[in-house]
Amino acid sequence: MSGTAIETSLGGTVQVILHRDRTLLWPHAETPTHYVSMGLDPDLDEAARLATQEMVDFLVRELGMDPADAYVLCSVALDLRVTQLVDGTKSVHGMLAKSLFP
């Protein structure tokens, strides 16, 4: 709130995979428990819309879901979280639990 940031240390392992045959608007992530989509825009609502659309596109492209089913799933199960509001660009990430899939 006052313009200062609290930094924290973090330990972990990150694996970056470059898919040269794909065109993505935003990065995607995967944790042991969730698929993660991202959206960035000066407008927070648009950032949330982008994160949702990215997850729908992921479900269709990677998991073979019907687009309408992907929208329904995201409307009830996608957990949208505000990632940052610090500067002019707002970011939102969407988390979808892997436990929803067989």
C-alpha positions in Angstrom: 0.0 0.0 0.0 2.9 2.4 0.7 4.9 1.6 -2.4 7.4 -0.7 -0.7 7.7 -4.4 -1.5 8.4 -7.3 0.8 10.8 -9.6 -0.8 11.1 -13.3 0.2 13.5 -16.1 -0.5 12.2 -19.1 -2.2 13.7 -22.5 -2.9 12.5 -24.9 -5.5 13.0 -26.6 -8.8 11.7 -25.1 -12.0 11.6 -26.8 -15.4 11.1 -24.6 -18.4 9.9 -26.3 -21.6 9.9 -24.5 -24.9 7.4 -25.8 -27.4 8.5 -24.3 -30.7 5.5 -25.8 -32.5 3.0 -23.8 -30.4 1.9 -20.2 -30.3 0.8 -19.0 -26.9 -0.3 -15.5 -25.9 0.8 -15.9 -22.3 2.9 -18.4 -20.3 1.3 -21.4 -18.8 2.4 -23.3 -15.7 1.8 -26.6 -14.1 2.2 -27.6 -10.4 1.9 -31.1 -9.0 -1.8 -30.2 -8.2 -2.9 -27.5 -10.7 -2.8 -26.3 -14.3 -2.2 -22.5 -14.3 -3.1 -19.9 -16.9 -2.2 -16.2 -16.9 -3.6 -12.9 -18.1 -2.1 -9.4 -18.0 -3.8 -6.1 -18.9 -4.1 -2.6 -17.5 -7.7 -3.5 -16.7 -8.2 -6.1 -14.0 -11.4 -7.4 -15.5 -9.6 -7.9 -18.9 -6.7 -9.7 -17.1 -9.2 -12.1 -15.5 -10.9 -12.6 -18.9 -7.6 -13.4 -20.5 -6.6 -15.9 -17.8 -10.0 -17.6 -18.2 -9.7 -17.7 -22.0 -6.2 -19.1 -21.8 -7.4 -21.9 -19.6 -10.3 -22.7 -21.9 -7.9 -22.8 -24.8 -5.6 -25.1 -22.9 -8.4 -27.5 -22.0 -9.5 -27.7 -25.6 -6.0 -27.9 -27.1 -4.2 -30.1 -24.6 -7.0 -32.2 -23.0 -9.3 -32.5 -26.0 -12.3 -31.0 -24.3 -15.3 -29.6 -26.2 -15.1 -25.7 -26.0 -18.6 -25.4 -24.4 -17.6 -28.0 -21.7 -14.4 -26.2 -21.1 -16.3 -22.9 -20.5 -18.7 -24.6 -18.1 -15.9 -26.2 -16.2 -14.0 -22.9 -15.9 -17.1 -21.1 -14.8 -17.5 -23.4 -11.7 -13.9 -24.6 -11.0 -11.3 -22.1 -12.2 -9.9 -20.2 -9.2 -8.8 -16.7 -10.3 -6.2 -15.0 -8.2 -4.8 -11.5 -8.5 -1.1 -11.9 -9.0 -0.1 -8.2 -8.9 -1.5 -4.7 -8.9 1.7 -2.8 -8.4 2.2 -0.9 -11.7 -0.1 -0.1 -14.6 -0.4 -3.7 -15.7 -2.6 -6.0 -13.6 -2.1 -9.7 -13.6 -4.4 -12.6 -12.8 -3.7 -16.3 -12.8 -6.2 -19.0 -13.0 -5.7 -22.3 -11.1 -7.6 -25.5 -12.1 -7.2 -28.5 -9.9 -5.8 -31.6 -11.7 -8.0 -33.7 -9.4 -10.9 -32.8 -11.5 -9.6 -35.0 -14.3 -9.3 -38.8 -14.4 
